[in-house]
Amino acid sequence: MDKNILIVDDQRGIRFLLEEIVKSEGYQVKSCENGIIAIKEIETKPPDLLIIDYRLPLMNGAKVIALLEEKGYYIPTIVMSGLVEEIKPTTDQYSSVKNYFSKPFNILEAKETINYILRE
């Protein structure tokens, strides 16, 4: 069975880089630039993994995760941020959050983390 990953980041370059990383590992990938589009995508077809930036336009990553959990979507999630230690108190409360990528992130570590979470 193919695993599907949704990437949410307002920076096109980050989305493209993560798309290439995910594809190179053999996974299916979709991406979008904000949380509102992400919620619509998830309601249409929930992914096996969500990789989401904390700072997004319209709705930040924590609000997206909270709304998804309220709706019953508990999707394993990796939160990205340049300030991981500052956002952890806000995002650690969500059971969906499995790990963090600190920007800029290491490509090999990103691959390992993605593969590890999808094997759980």
C-alpha positions as CSV (number, residue, x, y, z in Angstrom):
1,M,0.0,0.0,0.0
2,D,1.3,3.4,-0.9
3,K,1.7,5.9,1.8
4,N,0.5,9.5,1.2
5,I,2.1,12.6,2.7
6,L,0.7,16.1,2.8
7,I,3.2,18.9,3.0
8,V,2.0,22.4,4.2
9,D,4.4,25.3,3.9
10,D,3.9,28.8,2.5
11,Q,7.5,28.8,1.1
12,R,7.5,27.2,-2.4
13,G,11.2,26.2,-2.1
14,I,10.6,24.2,1.2
15,R,7.6,22.5,-0.4
16,F,9.5,21.5,-3.5
17,L,12.5,20.2,-1.4
18,L,10.3,18.1,0.8
19,E,8.3,16.8,-2.2
20,E,11.6,15.6,-3.7
21,I,12.7,14.0,-0.5
22,V,9.3,12.2,-0.1
23,K,9.2,11.1,-3.7
24,S,12.8,9.7,-3.5
25,E,11.6,7.5,-0.7
26,G,8.8,6.1,-2.8
27,Y,5.9,7.9,-1.2
28,Q,3.0,9.7,-2.8
29,V,3.0,13.5,-2.0
30,K,0.7,16.4,-2.2
31,S,1.5,19.9,-1.0
32,C,-0.3,23.2,-0.3
33,E,0.6,26.7,1.0
34,N,-1.8,27.2,3.9
35,G,-3.8,25.6,6.6
36,I,-7.2,26.2,5.1
37,I,-6.3,24.3,1.9
38,A,-4.7,21.6,4.0
39,I,-7.9,21.0,6.0
40,K,-9.9,20.7,2.8
41,E,-7.3,18.2,1.4
42,I,-7.4,16.2,4.6
43,E,-11.2,16.1,4.7
44,T,-11.1,14.8,1.1
45,K,-8.4,12.2,1.6
46,P,-6.5,12.0,4.9
47,P,-2.8,11.4,4.4
48,D,-0.7,8.9,6.3
49,L,1.6,11.7,7.5
50,L,1.3,15.5,7.7
51,I,4.4,17.7,7.5
52,I,3.3,21.2,8.5
53,D,5.1,24.5,9.1
54,Y,4.2,26.3,12.3
55,R,4.0,29.8,10.8
56,L,1.5,29.8,8.1
57,P,-0.7,32.5,6.6
58,L,-4.4,32.5,7.6
59,M,-4.1,29.8,10.2
60,N,-0.9,28.6,12.0
61,G,0.1,25.0,12.2
62,A,-1.0,24.5,15.8
63,K,-4.5,25.8,15.0
64,V,-4.7,23.4,12.0
65,I,-3.6,20.5,14.2
66,A,-6.1,21.5,16.9
67,L,-9.0,21.8,14.4
68,L,-8.1,18.4,12.8
69,E,-8.1,16.7,16.2
70,E,-11.4,18.3,17.1
71,K,-12.8,16.8,13.9
72,G,-11.4,13.4,14.8
73,Y,-8.4,13.4,12.5
74,Y,-5.4,12.1,14.4
75,I,-2.8,12.1,11.6
76,P,0.9,11.5,12.6
77,T,2.4,15.0,12.2
78,I,5.8,16.6,11.9
79,V,5.9,20.3,12.7
80,M,8.5,22.5,11.1
81,S,9.9,25.7,12.5
82,G,13.0,27.8,12.8
83,L,12.3,28.1,16.5
84,V,11.3,24.6,17.6
85,E,12.0,25.1,21.3
86,E,9.7,28.1,21.3
87,I,6.7,26.3,19.7
88,K,7.0,23.0,21.6
89,P,4.9,24.2,24.6
90,T,2.1,25.0,22.1
91,T,2.3,21.9,20.0
92,D,3.3,19.2,22.4
93,Q,-0.3,19.1,23.8
94,Y,-1.5,17.5,20.5
95,S,-1.3,13.7,20.3
96,S,-0.9,13.9,16.5
97,V,2.5,15.6,16.8
98,K,5.2,12.9,16.5
99,N,8.3,15.0,15.7
100,Y,9.8,18.3,14.7
101,F,12.0,19.6,11.8
102,S,14.1,22.5,12.8
103,K,14.6,24.8,9.8
104,P,17.0,24.5,8.1
105,F,16.7,20.7,8.4
106,N,19.1,18.0,7.5
107,I,17.9,16.0,4.4
108,L,19.1,12.6,5.7
109,E,17.6,13.1,9.1
110,A,14.3,14.2,7.4
111,K,14.2,11.0,5.4
112,E,15.0,8.9,8.5
113,T,12.3,10.6,10.5
114,I,9.6,10.3,7.8
115,N,10.4,6.6,7.3
116,Y,10.4,5.9,11.0
117,I,7.0,7.5,11.6
118,L,5.5,5.8,8.6
119,R,6.7,2.4,9.9
120,E,5.1,2.8,13.3
